[in-house]
């Protein structure tokens, strides 16, 4: 659960990185390999939904703290040239 603006900023940054990863999967796999797109992006989409839920809860507990960001559709996100490496 997000309790401070600093924690919100961290989650928001993570959300932006997830959006970039999902957009990359979409652009590279969706048209050619729909099943692979669904498989590879599923966990990222679940994580994204959880983060959005945390953000929504944060704003609902004290809406005066700040204004929620404008949501951007995944289709409008920038595309990375290469996927970021994920530590094992």
Secondary structure as the mmCIF struct_conf table of DSSP 4:
data_model
#
loop_
_struct_conf.conf_type_id
_struct_conf.id
_struct_conf.beg_label_comp_id
_struct_conf.beg_label_asym_id
_struct_conf.beg_label_seq_id
_struct_conf.end_label_comp_id
_struct_conf.end_label_asym_id
_struct_conf.end_label_seq_id
BEND BEND1 UNK A 4 UNK A 4
HELX_RH_AL_P HELX_RH_AL_P1 UNK A 5 UNK A 25
HELX_RH_PI_P HELX_RH_PI_P1 UNK A 26 UNK A 30
TURN_TY1_P TURN_TY1_P1 UNK A 31 UNK A 32
HELX_RH_AL_P HELX_RH_AL_P2 UNK A 34 UNK A 61
TURN_TY1_P TURN_TY1_P2 UNK A 63 UNK A 64
BEND BEND2 UNK A 65 UNK A 65
HELX_LH_PP_P HELX_LH_PP_P1 UNK A 67 UNK A 71
HELX_RH_3T_P HELX_RH_3T_P1 UNK A 74 UNK A 76
BEND BEND3 UNK A 77 UNK A 77
BEND BEND4 UNK A 81 UNK A 82
HELX_LH_PP_P HELX_LH_PP_P2 UNK A 83 UNK A 85
#
